[in-house]
Amino acid sequence: MLLWRRLCVAIVVIGTVVANLYTAESGGGRPHRILLDTDVDTDDFFALLYLLKLNRAEFDLQTLIPSVKCSFLVGFGWDDVVKISASPSLSQMMILNSASVVLSVLFLPSCPDKGRDCVYDILYMMGRDDIAVAVGVGGEGGILEDGTIQPDVGGYLPIIDQGIGTAGYCRYRQAIPVGQGGRLDIDSNYGFRKSFLPQGSRKYSPLRQPTAQQVMIDKVSAGPITNPTGCCPKNASSSCQPRQCGDRGNLFTVYTSNPYAEFNIFGDPFAAYQVIHSGIPVTLVPLDATNTIPINEKFFEAFEQSQHTYEAQYCFKSLKMARDTWFDDQFYTSYFMWDSFTSGVATSIMITSNRPYGVSDGSNPFFDGLKTSKFNLKKGGVHSGHVQARLRDPFCIVKNGKGRCKDGYTMEKLLGCPEPPSTYRKVQFHNTISLLQRSSLQTGFWDFGGTKLGKNVVFDMDMSAGDFLALFYLLKLPVEVINLKAILVSPTGWANAATIDVIYDLLHMMGRDDIPVGLGDVFGMNQSDSVFSGVGDCKYLKAIPHGSGGLLDSDTLYGLARDLPRSPRRYTAENSVKFGAPRDTDHPELRQPLALEIWESVLKSLDSESKITILTNGPLTNLAKIILSDKNITSLIQDVYIVGGHINYDDNTEKGNVFSVPSNEYAEFNMFLDPLAAKTVFDSGLDITLVPLGIQRKVSTFPKILEKLHLTKKTPEAMFTRHLLSRLHSLQRKHHRYQHMDTFLGEILGAVILGGDHSITNSAFKVRRISVTATGVEYEDGNMKIDEKNGKSVRILENLDPMTYYALFANRLGDEQQSAVVGSFEEQRRTWSSPPK
């Protein structure tokens, strides 16, 4: 801890620095070097563009660290300072911490792909796509049981829950809405990220992306990174007076249990405590200060009239969509951007746990069950009380009273500057707009007119790597055999909701922009909050790692998603009163349809004799919701192919694959991620064919399938598949975080079985009666067993010829029929650059 004293860190919000940088005096000598720590939300884009517009002779942006903190990933805000302190080479550092207090901003904070690659695209647009601006993300280090902090801790979890991996519970993160109006909109920047920004050559790549800590170390070691501003120092004039901040925070999703905290501090209270109480000079802009300058109508109108640069257009489009999708009619009085002045603070107490201290009630991992507390924290000290465990923590809720929990509350008085006059605010708005002002895609279709279409299929996927390969296969099957009617997306599995854009891009590549895509619920069954449905628990989703081999890679398709051509379709926050929105946006016709809406449209498109076959490659949330929506739905479903489940035979010693939950030895991920949905489906009486984990493992040998792909014709889809599988295989050999990559290889099997000739693959099936466990007990949820008494009859794939299977898959992708219309983004770029014929 003595290393803390060697650090000189100033934590300043982006908006504060922007304003003060603009008014800084010019002079000779070395420019100010800036290290920017951002959670990549909408306001941060504005600030980043502002910084990029400043004179580089005076201010040189050195480093960008996209923070995943308040999102599904917890990131590099407060945590980075704590974890980087072990480096003795750090003497001076400035972190511009975007701890935003705007509601729409705080919903979100970054995403793995969308935040990081969007930063690269903004740099490219602004002519700063140079390696001098380093971008650091994540890290795979952990914190051991004895409190030892390993190098390169990624900050995906709050310190109190950080172990040796990147999977874990969403103790604080669950307060942030996940779907529309929350992280989904921020991850995609309301849909403008792909529709507006150009795409440069820099991108995320697994195991090649610099970590946040390493980038910070490199940049700070290269020379001082200084703090260009300050406010209310010890010798400040009498005009800088203390004021009480009050106790109302902005956790609007959990006011009933915690009315005190602010979102970013609540994201990791212990880390914030360590920074504030470390002796490091801290400049903090609190919630009270940022609430003083809203986005008013005059600013909005002035901005609307100033659209002469790309960066100004991008900022205004984002701000306008935030206004148009605001949940009520009080946008101009309730949407606040970062204040344009600094409020210095001297904070005495930052609360990390609740009284009574020293009482073990199972809520505090620093003490509970440990002989010696983690980090040698004092028993009976301020960190030893009850720690808020979930949104509606019974300890925190007082009947007919105000919530009692104060985790993340900055309690004492702040030394702050008085609110600036309105004329000052107008000048800052004018400066922001003035500085930003300085200085057609076509849809692709295969024509299947006159063709007798085959079996009607709906594909339900959770957007794992294997699901995209299965989708390639389905699209390559002759339409006379398989007529892919729609795709349903389940964001309750291996990828976040905004990854739906990758599906649109793959469909565009294959000339199938006619296939509708529906977005499913962002929570598994009974996982959303009963009071505020936009937030919820992660009881099962916590099993998915946030870092390498998990969401970080799935959302980018392991760094290859940007190789796909850009589709004119994408997720967008556009909405309509017709579908429950408070108002119509500019283009409600572009609204993203939901899974049940797409399902209903598919049913309406069928003739009276037709039925639907469903292939599921993820958690069964969507299918369970379909079953529960209509008692007669089973009469419209021909059969269901389910990829997942692990049969627990009496003599079975083979374990399941939920590696991040050691107590559950026999579950398979797709069943574990929503066990109640799985039970609903298997109890429904549907005609089910199961492709379980055991048979998937028989066809999960990377060298053999890659050998077959090397021998097939080099269609764009075959080359992309080979590239992706080669990357998964290479990662599996290089790093222990990727040992489960063969799981995704096995997920292709369902599509091959659905569309193939079983006699060719020597497929063998057996009907057994099985049941699924969904009791709410972690160590047994998702378990599947033979149950001759109470189980339901299911046809199970028990054997096939692996080599024939590999050849069948590779040859189908190499078939030049129904091949890609646009082979890659580079091919698309060349087309755009060529003069029209």
N, C-alpha and C positions, 0 to 999 in steps of 0.2 A: 504493500500500500504506500510505501515511501515514494514510489515512483510517481505517485500522483503529484507530489510537490515539485517534480521536475517539469511538469507540463504547464504550458501557458496557453490555455484554450479559451477562446471567446465563442460562445454559441449565440448566433445572431440569426434572426429570421430573414428570409430572402427579401421580403418587402422592405424591411428596415435598411438592409444594405443597399438595395437598389436606389432608394431615395438619397441616402447619404453619399453613395458613389457618384451619383449624378452631380452633386454639389461640391464634390471634392476639388481642392485646388490642383491645378495642373503644375507640373514642375519637372525638372530633369531627374536623371537617375533611373533606377530600376522600377518598373511598374509594380503596383500591388499584385501579388499572386494570390488567386482565390481558389479555395477548395470548397466545392459546393456539395452539400449533403441534401439530397432531395428525395421526397417520397413520390415524385412524379405525378402529382395531381394537376388539375386544370390551372390553378393559380400559379403553380410552379413553372408551367410552360410559359406563362406570361413573364415571370421573373427571369427565367433562363434566356428568353429572347431579348429581354431588356439588357441583361448582362452582355450578351453577344453583340449588342449594338454599341456598347461603350467603346471608347478609344483604347485600343490595345497598348498604346504607349503608356497609358496610365494604369490600366487594369487588365491583367492577363488571366483569363480563366484557365486554370491548370487541370482541374480534376472534377469529374462528375461522379457522384456515388448515388445511384438510384436506390432509395430506401424502400424496403418492402414492409416497413414497420407496422403501420396500422391496418394493413390489409391482411389477407390470409397468410402472408408472410410477415414476420416481425423483423425490423430491419436495422438500419444503420444510423438511426437517429441517436438516441442516448446510448444504445448498446455499444456503438463503435468506440465511443470515448472510453468506456469502461474497459473494453477488451484490448484496445490498442495501447493501453497504458503500460503494458509489460515491456514495451520497446524502449530501451534507454536512449536511443538515438533521437527521440522526438524532443525538440526543445521549444519550438513554437508552432502553433497550428491555429487556423481559423476554420470553423465549420459553420457554414451557412445552413442552419437547420430549418427546413420547411415544416415546422410543427403547426400546420394551418388550423384555424379555428372555424373556418367556414363550414357550414353543415354539409354541403354537397362535396366539399373537398375532403372533409374528414371521413366521409363514408368510405373512403377509398384508399387508399394510398397505393400504391403501385401494384404492379403485376410483374411476373417474371418477364415475359416477352414484351408485353405492351409497354411497360415502363422503360425497359432498357433499350430495346430496339427503336422505340419512338425517340429516345434521346439521340441515338445515332442519326436518325432521319432528320431531326431538327438541326443537328450540327451540319449535316450534309446540305440542307436547304440554305443554311446561313454561311456556307463556304468555310466551315470549320471542321471538315471531316478529316482532320489531321491527327496523327498519333500523339501530338503534344497535349491534346485534351483527352486524358485517360478516363476510362469509365470502369469503375470497380463494382462488382456485385458479389454478394454472398461469401461463401467459405464453408468448408466441411468440418472445421474443428468443433470441439464440444467442451463441456464442463464436466469433470469427473465427480464422482460421489463425494470425494474429500474436498471439493471446491477448486481443484486445480483447473486452471483455464488453459486449454490447448491453443496453439496458434491458429489463426484464421477461423475463429468462430464466426459463423455466418450471420448471427443475429436473427434467425428465422423465428425463434421463440423468445419470450421474455426470460430474463435471467432466472427467475424463480422456478421455471419449468424446463430450462435448458439442460439436456443430458448430452449423451455422446452422439446422438443422431439429429436429424432435422424433422422427424415426425414428432408430433406432440399435441397436447390439448390446447384449445383456443380460449383459455381462461379470460383474457382481456379482449382478444381480437373479435370475439363473438358479438361485441357491442356494435360492430360496424355492419350495416346492411350489405348483403351479398349480391343480390340481383339487380334488376332495373331500379334506378334511383340510388344505387350504391356502387359497389366495386365494379360491377359489369360495365356501367356507364363510364367510369373513370378509366378502367383498363383499356377501353376502346376509344376514349375521349369522345363519347357520345356517337361514335361511328366516323368521326372526321379523321382519325389517325390514318386510316388506309385510303380514304377518299381524297385527301388533300395533300398529305406530305409526300415528297419524293422519296425514293428508296436508294440509298447509297450502298457502298460495298461492305461497310463495317456491319457486323452482326454478332450476336451471341453464338458461341460454339462451346460445347461441353469440354471441360477440363482445360480450355484455352483462355476462357474469360478471366481477366485479372480479378482477384478477390478485393473486397472493399478495403480490408486492412492493409494489404500489400500496396495498393495504389496510394493510400494515405501515407504510409511509411516512405515510399519512394519520393513522393512529391515534397513532403515536409523535410526529408533528409537532404533534398537538393537545395534548400535555402529557406529562409523564414517565410512563412505565410502569415501575413500580419492582419490585424484588425484595423480597418481604416476609420472606425468611428466609435463613439462611446457617448454615454449620456448619464447625467446625474453622478459624476464622480464625487469623491469625498470633499473636494473643494468647490462643489457646485454652488451656484447662487441661490438665494432664498426663494427664487421663483420655482425651484424644483421641490415640491412639497410631497410628503408621504400621503397616501390615501388608502383607505380600506377597500379591498377588492370585492368583498361580499363572498357568499358561499355558493352562488348558483353557477354550476358548471355547464357544459354543453353535451353531456351524454344523454341526448334526447331519447335514446332507446331504453335507458335504464334509470330514469329519474326516480322511479319508485324505490330503488334500492341504493342509488348513489347520486345525489343531486349536487355533488360538490366538484367532481373532477372534470378535467379537460381531456379530450380524446387522446392526444399524443402522450401526455404524461400518464394517463390511465393505461396506455399500451404497454408500458413497462415501468411501474412505479419505483421498483427497487433500483433500476438503472438510473432513473432520473434522480433519485435520492443520492446515489453515489456521486453523480456529477455535481449536483448543487451543493452537497456537503463536503466536497473534496478539497476545498481551498482554491480551486481553479477560478480565475476571474470569469464571471458569467454575465453576459448581457442577455436578458430575457424579455421578450415582448409577450405579456400575458394576455389572457382572454379579455380582460377589462379594456386594455388598450386597443386591441384589434376590433372590438365591437364599436369603436367610436366613428369609424368611417365606412358607411355602407356604400354599395353600388347604387347611386341614386339615378333618377331618370335623366338628369342633365348630363351626367357622365356617359350614360348609355347612349344618349342621342349624339353626343359629340363624337364618341367612338364610332358610331354607325356612319357618320359622315366622313370618316378618315380611313379609307380602305384602299390606299394606294400601293401598299406593299403586300407581299405574300404573308409575311409574319403578322401584319395587322389583321389581315383577313382571317388567318387561322385563329388568332386570339378572339376576334369578335364572334366568329361562328361558334366557338366553344362557349363563350359567355352567353350568347343568345340562346343556345340550346339549354343551358343551365336555367335560364329564365323561363323558357317556354315549357320546360318539364317540371318546374318548381311545384311542390305539392299543394301550395295554396296561393292566394292572390297577394301575398305580402313579400314578394321577392325583394322589392326595393328597400324594405325596412328590415329584412331578416337575412339577406345574403351579404356577408362582410368579407372583403378582401383584406390582405395583410396591410396593416397600418403603415403610413409613410413617415413614421418618426420612431425614435427609440425610447422605450421606457426602461430605465435602469432599475434593477431590483436588488434587494438584499433580503433573501428569504431565510427565515429561521428554521422552519419545519416543513418537510415534505412527507406526507403520510404514506406509508407502505403497508400497514396492517392496522387492525382495529382493536381497541380495548375490549376486554381485559388482556393485558400482555402476559405471556408465560403460560397460558392455558392451552393445552394441546387438544384440538377438536378435529384433527384430520384435514384441515384446510391449508396448512402451511408446510410445504415441502422443505423449507429451510431447517425445520426442527422435528417434525412428526416422524417418529420411528427411527431417529438417528441418535446414537450415543453422543456424538459430537456434532454440533450444528454445522451446517455448510458455511464456509467462509469464516468459521469461528465467531459467528454472531452471538451476541450476548443473550442468554436466556432471561426472559423478563424485560428485554429491551424493546425498542420501538418497532423492531421487525418481527417480534415473536407472537403477535396477536393473530386474530382471525383474518385470513386473506380472502377477499371476495372470490368465490369459486365459479359463479355463473350469473346469468342475467337476473334471475329471480331468486337469488340466494336467500333462504328463509332467515338467516341471521341478520341480513341487511334490511329486511322489510319490517316496518313498524305499522301495526294495524291503525288505520285512521290517522297516520302521522307521516312525517317526512322520513325518507330512507336514512339509515344510520351509518352506512359504510362510507368511508372517506378515502379509500385506496386511490392514490393519484392526486390527492388534494394538496395544493400549495397553501398552507394554512395561515401563515403570519402575514403581517402588513408588507406591502411592497413600496419601495421608494420610487415613485414614478413622476414623470413630467406631466404637467397639466395638459389637458386636451387642447390641441392647437386650434386657432380660430378657423372658421369656415373658409376664409380667404386663403389660408395656407393649404387647406385640403384641395381647393380648386387648382392652385398652382401645381400641386403634386400630380393631380389627375392630368392636367395639361402637359406636364413634362413627360409623363408616361406615354401618352398618346403621340406626342410630337416625336419622341425618340423612336418609337416603333415605325413611324412614317418615314423616317430618314432613309436618305438614300432610296377525248371521248371514246370511252370504251364501248365495245359492242358485245352483246350477249351471244354465246355460242351454243348451237344445237346440232345434234345429229338429226337427220331427217329419217324417221321411221315410218313415214306415211305408207299405207298399204300393207304393212307388215303385221302378221298375226302375232300379237304379243303373248308372252308366256305367263307363268305363274306370277300373280301380284304379290310383291314383297315389300314390306316396310322394315327398314334396318334401324335398330335402336342401339346407339353407340355412346360410349363415355369419352371418346376422343383420345384414347391411349394410342401409342404407336402402332400396335397390332390392329387396332380398329381401322386405321387409315389404309393399311395394307389389305385388310378384308374388303374395304370399300373399293379399292382398285380392282380386286378380283370380281366383285359383283358387277361393276361397270363393264368389265371385259366379257362377261358371259353373254351369249347371244340373247337379244331381247325376245327372241322366240322361245327361249327357255326361262329367263328371269326378267320380269318387268318391274324394275325398281321404282315403286310409286312415290316413296317419301323416305326421309331420314328424320328420326327423332333423336334429340341430343339430351343426354343425361349429364348435367354438371355436378353430379354427386360422386364422381369417380376420380379418374386420373388426371383430369384437366379442368381448368376454370372455364366459366361460361363463355368468355370472350374468345376462346379458341374456336368457336363456331366459324369464325372467319376463315380458318384453314380448310374447313369442309367446303365452304363456298369456292375457295381458290382451287381445290382439287377437282370439284365438279366442273369449274370453268375450263380447267386444263383438259378434261375429258369430253368437253362439248356437251355437258349435261346440265346447263343452267335451268333446264325445265323442271328439275327435281326439287320439290319444296323441302325446306328444312325447318323443323319445329323445335323450339327451345323448351326443355323440360324444367321442372321445379329445381331450384338451387339447393333444396334441403331434402333429405330422405324422409320417409314417412314418420310422423310424430317427432320430427327434429326441429321444426320451426317454432318460434316463440308464440305462446298463446295470446300474448298482449300485442306484440308488434311483429307481424309475420315476416318482415324484411330481415330480421335477425334470427339466430337460432343456435342450436348446439352443434358440436362436431364430435359427438360421442364415437362415431364410427369413422368419419372422414379424417379424424386425427391420425389414422393409420397410414395415410399417404404422406410420404416425405415431402417437405417443402423444397429441399435443395436438389442436389445432383441425383439423378435417377427418379425424381418425383415430379412435382408440379413445375419446377424450374425448367425441366427438359420437355415435359409433355406439351406445355403451352407453346413451345417453339418447334415442336417436332424434332427435338434434339439438334436444333440449329439449322434445320433444312427447310422449314416452312417458307422462308423468304426466297427459296429457289423456285417455288411454284408461281405460275403467272397470277397476276392480280385479277380478281373477279369484280365485275361491276356490282355484284351483290355483296352485302356485308351486314353485320349487326349494326343497327342504328337505334338511337334513343327516340326517333320520331314516333309520335303516338297520336291517338285520337280519342275524343270524347266517347265515341262509339264503344271503345274498349275500356272505359273507366278512367281515362286520363282527365285531369282538371280542365284541359283545353286542347284544341288541335294545334299541332306544330305545323311548320311550313309544308311538310311533305308527309302527311299521315299515311299515304299509300305505301311508303317504304317501311312501315312499322314491322319489326321482327315478330312473326307469328309464333305462338306457343305450341307446344307439342300436342295438346288435346285439340287445338283448333285445326292443326294439320291432319290429325287423325280423323276428325269429323269431315273434313273436305275430301279425304281419300274415300271414306265410306260413301259419300254422295256421288263420287265419280264412278262407282261400280255399277254394273248392270245387275239385274235381279238374281242372276245365277252365280255371280262371282263371290269369292271370299278372299281373305287376306292371309298370307303366311308372314309371320314375324320372326326375324332373327335378332336376338339380343346379344350384345357383346359387352355389357356393363352391368351395373346394379339394375335391379328390376323395378325401379321407381316408376318410370313412365308406364310400363305395362300394368303395374298394380293400379295406378290411377285410372287407366283405361277400363280395367275390369270393374272397379268400384263406381265408375261413372254411369254404367249401363248394365242392368241385370241381364239383359238379353244379348250382351256383346259376344258371348261365346259362340252364338250361332253365326256370327259374321267372320270368325277367325277359323281358318282351315286348320292350321297347326302352328306350333311355336318351336323354334330351335333356340336353345339356351346354351351359350358358351359360358361355362362356369360351374361352380359346385365341386365338392370333393367328397366322393362316396366313402363313408366310414364303415367298411366291412368289419365283420367280427374279428378277423385275423389281420386286419390292416395295420401296418406299422409305418406306412408312408404318411408323412406330415402334410399339412396344407401349405399355403404360401403367404399367410399374413405374417410376414417376418418381423414387422414392427410391433406386434402385440404377442409377445412370447407366451403369455398365459393361454392363448387360444391356439392350440396345436393343430387342429384338424379343419379349420374353416378355409374357404377359398375367398379371395378378395371380393368378387362380384356379389357373393351371398352375404359376406360380412358387412359390406358398406351400406346395405339396407336390408337387414334380415326380416323385418316385418313385411316389406314389399315382396321378398322372396317367398315367405310363407303364404302371403295372399295369392301369389301366382300359382304355386304348386298345389294349393288347396282349391283352386278354381274349377278343376275338372277339364281344363284345356288339354288338347292332344299335344303333349310335350315330348320333344326329342332333346336329350341332354348330352352335351359334349363336355364331360367333366375334366378336371385337372389331370387326372391320371393319364388319360389318352392324349391330352395336349402335350404332356411331357414326353411322350413317345415320338412326337414330331417336332421337337424343339432343338434340333442340332444345327447350329449355325453353319459349320463348314459344308454340310451336305446340301442344304438349300442354296447356299451361295454358289456351290459348284454347278448346280443346275441352272441358276440364273446367268452364270458366265457363259453357258452353252447356248442359251436361247437368243432369239433375235433382239437387237438393241432398240426396242421401242422406247419412247420417253418414259413411259410408266414402268417398264422393266428396269431401266437404268436408275430411276429414282428409287425404286424398291431395293435394288441391289446396294445403292449408296446408303440408304437408311439402315438396312440389315448389317452392312459392313461396319457402320459406325456403332451400332448396338453391340456387335461382337467385339469390336476393338475396345470399347469402353468397359465391357464385362471383364476383359483380360487385364485392363490397366488399373482399375480402381474398385475397391470393395463396395462402394456405394452402388455399383451397377451389376451386382451379382444376380439380380433377379431379371435381367433382360430377356432371358429365354421365355419368361411368362408371356411377353408380348408376341413372341414368335408363335406360341401355341394358339393365340387368339385368331389366327387366320383360318384355323381348321373348320370353324362353323360355316363360313362362307363356301368353302370347298365342298363340304358335305351337303349343304343345301342345294348347290347347283350341279353336283357331279353325278356320275354313274357309279353307284356303289359297287357294282361288279368289277369295275376297273380298279378301284382302290382296295378291293377285298374287305369292305367295311362289314363289321359284324355288330349287330345290335341285340340287346336283351331287355325284355320288359321286367321291371322290378317296382316294388312298392316302396316309396321313400318318403321321408318327412324332413322338414327344415325346422331348426330350433330358432325361436325368436322370443326369448324370455326377458331380454334386457340385461342379462348377465354376460359380461364381456368375454369370459373365458369359454362360453359355449354358443354364443350367438353366431348364426350363419353355419353351424354344423349341420351336415346332411348325413342321414343314416338310413339303412334298410329297415323298414318298419312294416312287416307283413300284416300286422293287425290294424294299424291306424293310418298307414301311409297311402299315398295316391300312386296310381300306376303311371310309370314314366318309361319311355323307350330310351335306353342308354347306349351310346356308342362305346363299345368295349374293345374293339380291335380294328386295325387297318394296316395296310402295307406302307410304311413310311417312305420308302424310295419312290414308289409309284405316286404317292401324294406330292412329294417335292417336285417331281417331274411335271405332274399335272398343273401345279400352281405356276411353275416357271414358264411352261409352254403357253399357258393361257395369257400371261402377261406379255409374252413375246409375240403373240398373235397380232398381225397388222390390222385385223378387223376391229372396228370400234376402238381404234387407238386415239391417242391424244390429239386434240385440235390445236392446242398451243402447248409446246413442249416444255417451256420453262419461262421464268421471268426475263432472262436474258434474250430469249427469242422474242418475247413480247416487246421488250425495250427496243430491239432492232426494228421491229415492225413499226413502232411509234416513230422511230427516227427516220424511217424511209419516206421519201416523197410519195404521195398517192399516185397510183398508176392510172 
